[in-house]
Amino acid sequence: MRNDTRAQAHLTSYVPALREVPPRVEVIEVTRDLPAAPITPPMPTANYADRARGFTLATMPLAGVAGLVAALVGVLGWQVPIASLAALLLALAGFAAVWLLAYIAHTLISPDGSLFAHTVLMWGYLRREQSERHKRYREVRRDR
């Protein structure tokens, strides 16, 4: 009989308390809204060939005039002979410089350029946010 009472004493409904482990990292911010990416609406009749043709129509006269002005400055300002390789190179350099500047401006201002700029700036924003978040986590860990 003694053994039966001991066995019944071990069969109780006692459940030990669950010990919770304190969290290692404290969540400071749950979400952060990021700026929305620019949306390029599709044009029903335009495509990249039309955009390139428009760039050429806008840039060629400007670059041509800049090339002529560069050649005239060389001929009148530095006494470069009109029919010489130096005058031709000055005209070509003026044309190429204006065309390159117009191409860079057109690329950055175009819808594709705005998407590219948004992506580059967003990666910088996220990199700064991540470094700040890691700095705060290190401070929280140090305070414990």
C-alpha positions in Angstrom: 0.0 0.0 0.0 2.8 2.3 0.7 4.0 2.1 -2.8 0.6 3.0 -4.2 0.4 6.2 -2.2 3.9 7.2 -3.4 2.9 6.6 -7.0 -0.3 8.7 -6.5 1.7 11.5 -5.0 3.8 11.7 -8.2 0.7 11.8 -10.4 -0.4 15.4 -9.7 -1.7 18.1 -12.0 1.2 20.4 -11.2 2.8 22.1 -14.2 6.0 24.1 -13.7 6.0 27.7 -14.9 7.4 28.5 -18.3 10.4 30.7 -18.1 10.5 33.2 -20.9 13.8 34.2 -22.3 14.1 38.0 -22.6 14.4 39.2 -26.2 17.9 39.7 -27.5 17.0 42.6 -29.9 14.4 45.2 -29.1 12.3 46.2 -32.1 12.5 50.0 -32.4 10.6 50.6 -35.6 8.2 48.2 -37.2 7.8 49.6 -40.7 9.1 52.5 -42.7 7.4 53.9 -45.8 9.7 54.4 -48.7 9.2 56.9 -51.4 7.3 55.4 -54.3 9.1 54.9 -57.6 8.2 57.2 -60.5 5.9 55.6 -63.0 6.3 56.1 -66.7 3.0 56.0 -68.4 3.1 54.1 -71.7 2.5 56.3 -74.7 0.3 54.6 -77.2 2.1 55.7 -80.3 5.6 56.6 -79.1 8.6 54.2 -78.6 12.3 54.4 -78.2 12.9 55.1 -81.9 10.6 58.1 -81.7 12.5 59.3 -78.6 15.8 58.9 -80.4 14.5 60.7 -83.5 13.3 63.6 -81.3 16.7 63.8 -79.6 18.4 64.0 -83.0 16.1 66.7 -84.3 16.6 68.8 -81.2 20.4 68.3 -80.9 21.8 68.3 -84.4 21.2 72.0 -85.2 22.5 73.1 -81.8 25.6 70.9 -82.0 26.2 72.0 -85.6 26.1 75.7 -84.7 28.4 75.0 -81.7 30.9 73.3 -84.1 30.8 76.2 -86.5 31.3 78.7 -83.7 34.3 76.7 -82.3 35.8 76.6 -85.8 35.2 80.4 -86.3 36.8 81.2 -82.9 39.8 79.1 -83.9 40.1 80.8 -87.3 39.5 84.4 -86.1 40.9 84.2 -82.6 44.0 82.1 -83.1 44.6 82.6 -86.8 44.1 78.9 -87.6 43.9 78.4 -91.4 40.3 77.8 -92.6 41.1 74.7 -94.6 43.3 72.9 -92.0 43.1 69.9 -89.9 43.1 72.1 -86.7 40.0 74.0 -87.9 38.2 70.7 -88.7 39.2 69.3 -85.2 37.9 72.5 -83.5 34.6 72.1 -85.3 34.4 68.4 -84.4 35.3 69.1 -80.8 32.6 71.8 -80.5 30.0 69.5 -82.1 31.0 66.5 -79.9 31.1 68.5 -76.7 27.6 70.0 -77.2 26.2 66.7 -78.4 27.6 64.8 -75.3 26.2 67.4 -72.9 22.8 67.2 -74.6 22.9 63.4 -74.5 23.7 63.4 -70.7 21.0 65.9 -70.0 18.4 64.1 -72.2 19.3 60.8 -70.5 18.9 62.1 -67.0 15.7 64.0 -67.8 14.0 61.2 -69.7 11.6 58.7 -68.0 14.4 56.1 -67.9 16.8 58.6 -66.4 14.4 59.5 -63.7 13.9 55.8 -62.8 17.7 55.3 -62.8 18.1 58.4 -60.5 15.4 57.1 -58.2 17.0 53.7 -57.9 20.5 55.1 -57.2 19.1 57.6 -54.6 16.9 54.9 -53.0 19.9 52.6 -52.5 21.7 55.5 -50.8 18.7 56.1 -48.6 18.4 52.5 -47.6 22.2 52.3 -46.9 22.0 55.3 -44.6 18.9 53.9 -42.9 20.6 50.5 -42.4 23.7 52.1 -40.8 21.5 54.1 -38.4 19.5 51.1 -37.5 22.6 49.1 -36.8 24.0 51.9 -34.7 20.8 52.0 -32.6 20.9 48.2 -32.2 24.5 48.4 -31.0 23.5 51.1 -28.4 20.6 49.0 -27.2 22.9 45.9 -26.9 25.5 48.0 -25.0 22.9 49.4 -22.5 21.9 45.9 -21.4 
